[in-house]
Amino acid sequence: MIKKFNYYLLFLLFLLITSCSFDKKTGIWDGIEEDKRKIDELRKDRKRISNTVTVFSSKSYVSEEIPPKKKIILTQPKRNSSWEMSGFNLQNNVGHNYISGFSNRFLKKRVSKNKFLRSEEIAPILISNNYIYITNDRGSIYKVNFNGSIIWKKNIYKKLYKKLYKKLSFAIYKDNLFVADNMGFIYSLDLSSGEPQWIKNHGIPLKSQLKIFNDKIFVVNQDNRLLSLSVKNGIKIWDIRSISSYIKSQSLLSISISKFGDLVFLNSSGDLNRVNADTGNLIWTLNAKDLSFSHDTDFFESSNIVIDEKSIIFSTSSSVYSYDLLSGYLNWSKNVNSKSNPIIDGNYVFLVTKDGFFLNLDKLTGEVIWSTNILPSLDKGWKIPFEREKSETVVTGFTLGSGKLYITTFNGFLIICSASTGKVESFKRIAFVNTYSPVISNDSLFVLTKTFKLFGFN
C-alpha cells in the first residue's frame, strides 16, 4: 500500500513540474542558459513527435455514395480581396467565394524551401492589398507580389534558435503582421517593411490559431491556457487555465470568435469552451472527447471551429458536431471520419472524410444530403496505376468557389467537384508532394506546396 502511495506521490509531483511555466521574463534574448535548456527540451519534443505513429482506431460510418436527396441551391459567391488570418475570418467561416475561372495559371514560383523532412503543417497563405504572405518551417516569413517576386523576407530568430523546427501561426491586423510560434515567441512585424515592432517570449510553446479582436491577441499555449495579449506590446491582459493534457497536441488548436465577442476554443483534452473575449469570463465548458472517442487509443484532433449565426460546427477524427453557441447544447452529431474544416453555405455543411468521401450535410439536422467518393475518378483518369498513389491520396484541404469545390491532396492533386452534386468534374496534378489547403482571393485560387511552389489560377 505504501509503495503504491509513493508511486502516486511521484506522479503528482511530475504533473506539477510539467505544468509549470518555463520562463517569467518578457525580455526576448535574456537568459542564454535558460534559452539553451528550452532548446534542448524542444529538440527532445521534436524527436518524440517525429517518432510518433498516429493510429486512428475509430471508423467512419459514412462510407457509401448517396445520390442527392434534393435540389441544392447555393448562395451567390462573394468577392473578397483579402485573406488575413487562418480560417479566413474570426469565425473560420470561409463560405462561398467568387473565382473567375481556373484555366489560366498566372503564377508558378518557388519562393523558398522547407528544411525539415516532416513538416506536419504550415501556416496558411495570407493575402492583403495584392500581396501574399507565407512562412516556412525555419521561421522565415515572405512578402510576395502576384508575380512571385519577393518584396521582403524576415527571420527574427538568433543563431541559438536557427536550427530548430518552427511552426508559426499568424494574422494581419491594422497594418501589422502578428506571429506566434511553437517555442513561445510572439511578435509583431510592420506589414510594409517587415521590421519587428516588438517581440515577447512567453516561455511555453504557443499551439493554436492566432485571432485578434478589439485590439487583443488570442492564442492557446501548450498547457491549454488561453492567453489574451495586447496588440501594442504583447503583454498579457488575462488568461484562462483549462485542464492540461499529458499528450501535447501536434496540430494547431482552433479558436473562433463570434461577431458579438463570444470566443470558443478547443483544447488538447477535448474541452470545448465559450469565453467572453473582453473580460475573459468563462461562460460554459463541455467535453467533446467523451462523445467522439470510442477507443482509448485515439488521439484528439479536430478541424477549425466554425461559428455560423448561433451554431458551432467542427469535425473530429470520428464525428462532426453542431452545438448551440448560447447554451452549449448539442444540436446534432454525425459519425464521420473527418478532420477537414467544414465549409458552410446557407443551409449546407460541406466536408470530406479521411476515406475520400465528400459530404453535404443539412446544417439544421445533420442529415446527409449527398455523399460521393472522389478517388475512383482519379483511378480512371490518371496514367500511373492508381494503387501506387492511393495510399497517399489524402485530402489536405478544400474551398468553395463559384459553385465548385477545389480540393487539394497530400500527393499534389487538385480536384474540382460540383458543389451541387459532389461529382468530380476534372482534376490535374500540380505537384508530386503535399499540397496545402487552397485559398480564394482577388477572384483567383492560390495553392502552396511543401516544396514552397506557389501557384495562382484564374
Summary of the structure (lengths in Angstrom):
residues: 458
radius of gyration: 21.7
end to end distance: 70.8
largest distance: 73.5
contacts: 1547
relative contact order: 0.15
helix: 12%
strand: 39%
